[in-house]
Amino acid sequence: MKKIFHLPSKPIVITFDDGYLSNYTYAYPILKKLEMKATINIIVSYVPDEVDRQKPGIYVPHFTGEQAKEMVDSRVIEIGSHTYDLHKYGSNGSKEIPIVMEPVIINGHHETIDKYKERLYADFLCSREIIKEKLGKTPICLAYPFGAGNKISDEIAKKVGFEMAFGIKEGVNYYGDNIMKLKRITVKNSDTGQDIVEKINKLNRKTGFIPFLGY
């Protein structure tokens, strides 16, 4: 039996993608101090191994499994999936595309639709099971690399157990929207609190602007 959660009238979800070490070093302490919560969607294969060695070719440090467990246990951070190892581009024969988007050429052969589906299923399931095994909590959300989800990936994500999926389309979500295509608002490191509120208000299709209560 699923729990029923009562949300505030205008809830805001804070999300981070990839699983960078800076999320642990900078964002996590601030969120904890402010008694706020966030979701970090990790590229599971990019998490450093037991001796803290980063995967070859990954130049921006990612936080470790131990650091992820600390954040989850604090109840400040929830860990979601950004796939196991699909955060990359590949060729579909005519151009480079995010490899979640459609069949691509692998080992010199163009995938069939069935092979494409098998690849997504195996990756999504692997990411979910590893997060559950390492952190003791099953992730419910998937963030598509480069926002490249589609109907096929949505069906497969739901099949392996994900309940929602984030894209990168800018916007505000409303009751009744497709929960597998949740919109988000990009926050840059140069944005002020006022800037963020203005972005929300600009993308809000309903009346009733959010006021900015600065300090």
Steps between C-alpha positions, in 0.01 A plus 500: 500500500647834393531791738303815423699821527331837533696764311492873566303709251811606306770237556848546354735207442875569498688261270861449397622273221814287459620465860789745511717518811406868530144390583637333812759766582292813449128436440443232764627707799297803389182297455551340841554840664184639339301183581423448133502182293611413147533214255830416331471282191828312461672339203556176684804382303675830577498444876863439612579144604594370844844661489355830377631465147305695244402325177756573221393792280293666772665832573253657745515320839187318618407418857559149632249237604592564863427872461172419326403274791578777748275743313216248467520402867476868596160510325610824332583339166313243291697319232341441159635351180657681206544152343783257560712592198285667232617857553669525161449557130518246217440490126166401350663482159449863405576704812607482864209469741446420870504120507178482703313671217490221239697204360865577431799329343676274751811301408442581135141378493181708504273389781160356430208639699503184712872538578444868582224406743719230656783751547277751676338235718833353610648841582197642681460182707871484582506861621196446718623176655848634578359812669266281706781261595754768593272753668220287640228698326340433164505804270167606353619765254704492181657806340553455128849591375468815289122476552486235227203293615227368271194274516710184481738609776205612715339157470825324584572732793157421646551130433817488714328694778567871453194707587604831340753642258665841465587664171669834440210687340453828682167538672275466803316172562129477577266231628409276208825555306689194376703390802753333270579834338547731794625843404770685691642851526874540453674699773839642405779579743450870421126499586384689806193412703313770312609349166366158599165639609471696175568184299227313687254785451584529129435129441193484724188469284268573791428827678644578840865593480744392767636800689872527568572522872865599508718519810 
